[in-house]
Amino acid sequence: MDNNIYYKIEEFDNNNNYENDKKYENDNNNNEENYIHEYEYEYNELPIKNINLICDYYKIKRGKLSKKQKIVEIIFFENNMNNKDTFENRKLLWEYVKIIKTDNFLKNYILLDI
């Protein structure tokens, strides 16, 4: 009676798997750091009061965070898909403020300096 049973025995090298896992983890960390640095440059150009304004808009507790820490929190917030609408709305409103600030009459009524 033939049951058509097939089996294969493979030897697993645990050290090699550990090294591959570490390499994958390091690659992910490097990608995340590169991603943060890419966006961080844009925010580093802003004064701290604008960074604080963005934190307040997103309801990010700024406490005793440094400017760099606040920027990282903003970047994480903006890249979370759950916050996409809030991020897009902020960008749109910030653009509106910039446009209004170019109008000679209305700029006197805008207190925000973005």
Legacy VTK file of the C-alpha trace (Angstrom):
# vtk DataFile Version 3.0
C-alpha trace
ASCII
DATASET POLYDATA
POINTS 114 float
0.000 0.000 0.000
1.533 3.339 -1.119
0.495 6.443 0.885
2.491 8.978 -1.182
4.179 10.439 1.838
7.009 12.855 1.203
9.305 14.460 3.733
12.418 16.587 3.610
14.866 17.216 6.417
16.765 20.491 6.364
19.377 21.626 8.797
18.755 25.123 10.056
21.660 27.427 10.843
20.420 29.511 13.786
23.412 31.842 13.718
22.750 32.795 10.109
19.072 33.493 10.817
19.986 35.655 13.786
22.371 37.668 11.602
19.697 38.057 8.905
17.157 39.237 11.497
19.651 41.765 12.853
20.442 42.983 9.326
16.722 43.391 8.586
16.194 45.245 11.861
19.149 47.558 11.161
17.919 48.212 7.615
14.471 49.124 8.949
15.978 51.447 11.552
18.166 53.105 8.906
15.187 53.552 6.572
13.156 55.100 9.382
16.022 57.425 10.321
16.528 58.471 6.685
12.793 59.101 6.389
12.801 61.280 9.497
15.891 63.204 8.360
14.306 63.861 4.979
11.307 65.608 6.555
13.239 67.002 9.473
15.170 69.331 7.171
11.932 71.072 6.140
10.883 71.643 9.747
14.339 72.707 10.953
13.981 75.816 8.822
10.924 76.905 10.825
11.236 78.976 13.987
10.338 77.246 17.257
7.120 79.271 17.613
5.854 77.764 14.343
6.855 74.279 15.490
4.921 74.902 18.716
1.923 76.110 16.708
1.916 72.895 14.656
2.204 70.834 17.848
-0.750 72.706 19.316
-2.808 72.183 16.170
-2.127 68.434 16.288
-2.653 68.374 20.073
0.875 67.058 20.571
1.973 67.639 24.157
5.156 69.628 23.874
6.092 69.814 27.554
9.867 69.915 27.875
10.570 68.474 24.440
13.423 69.962 22.450
12.810 71.374 18.990
14.210 68.212 17.414
11.946 65.989 19.546
8.921 68.103 18.604
9.811 67.788 14.932
10.060 63.998 15.238
6.652 63.905 16.967
5.166 66.031 14.164
6.665 63.788 11.481
5.299 60.651 13.153
1.881 62.281 13.520
1.754 63.402 9.896
2.828 60.025 8.552
0.205 58.110 10.492
-2.582 57.267 8.040
-5.172 57.872 10.782
-4.101 61.529 10.864
-4.136 62.106 7.107
-7.213 64.354 7.140
-5.889 66.477 9.996
-2.517 66.845 8.274
-4.047 67.812 4.928
-6.391 70.269 6.623
-3.494 71.929 8.454
-1.483 72.262 5.251
-4.484 73.806 3.492
-5.204 76.258 6.297
-1.533 77.255 6.533
-1.586 78.021 2.795
-4.746 80.108 3.244
-3.044 82.125 5.967
-0.029 82.727 3.710
-2.312 83.906 0.908
-4.279 86.202 3.212
-1.009 87.647 4.539
-0.183 88.830 1.014
-3.333 90.944 0.831
-2.641 94.518 1.890
-5.978 94.924 3.652
-6.528 91.543 5.287
-2.983 90.996 6.516
-3.654 93.517 9.286
-6.323 91.216 10.717
-4.314 88.011 10.796
-2.416 87.432 14.028
-0.778 84.192 12.937
2.728 84.494 11.620
3.270 81.321 9.652
LINES 1 115
114 0 1 2 3 4 5 6 7 8 9 10 11 12 13 14 15 16 17 18 19 20 21 22 23 24 25 26 27 28 29 30 31 32 33 34 35 36 37 38 39 40 41 42 43 44 45 46 47 48 49 50 51 52 53 54 55 56 57 58 59 60 61 62 63 64 65 66 67 68 69 70 71 72 73 74 75 76 77 78 79 80 81 82 83 84 85 86 87 88 89 90 91 92 93 94 95 96 97 98 99 100 101 102 103 104 105 106 107 108 109 110 111 112 113
